[in-house]
Amino acid sequence: MRDIGGGEAWQADATRRWLARLAEPQGQTVHVLEEQTRPSFVLAGRGNDASEPTVRIVLLDARPEVREQRLRRRGQPGLASAQMDCWAAYLRGQADALSVLVIDTSDLTVAQVADALEAELAEMGRHA
C-alpha cells in the first residue's frame, strides 16, 4: 500500500484496475463487482468512452445493530465497531450525494436482496 500512497490511494487504484478488467470483452453482458469502495472511486475509474459498458452502483446497507449481528454471526465480531459504523455512514453519504441506489437490507432475506438486485438489472436493461 505504501508504494501507491496509502489505503485510500490503494482503494482507488484497486477499483480502477477491477473496472478495467471487467471492461475487457469476456462474452458476458453483466458483471458484478462486490466490494466496499467509495462510489466516487467507481465513477472515477470507469472509462469515458461511449462504447464502454454502463456502470451502475448499488449500495447494500443495513442498520448498525443488524450489521453488528450479521458480523458476529459470521465470526467477525472485530468488524462490528464504531469505525465500521462511520464507514457505513460515509458510504451512505456518498450514495446520497451521487444519487446511488441504496437498498436497506436490514429486514430483507438473502433471497429478497437478490430479487432487488435482479429488479435493478432488469430496469437497467430497459434503459440500455
Secondary structure, DSSP 8 states (H G I E B T S, - for coil): -GGGTSHHHHHHHHHHHHHHHHHS--S-S---------HHHHHHHS---TTS-----EEEE--HHHHHHHHHHTT-GGG-SHHHHHHHHHHHHHHHHTT-EEEE-TT--HHHHHHHHHHHHHHHHHT-
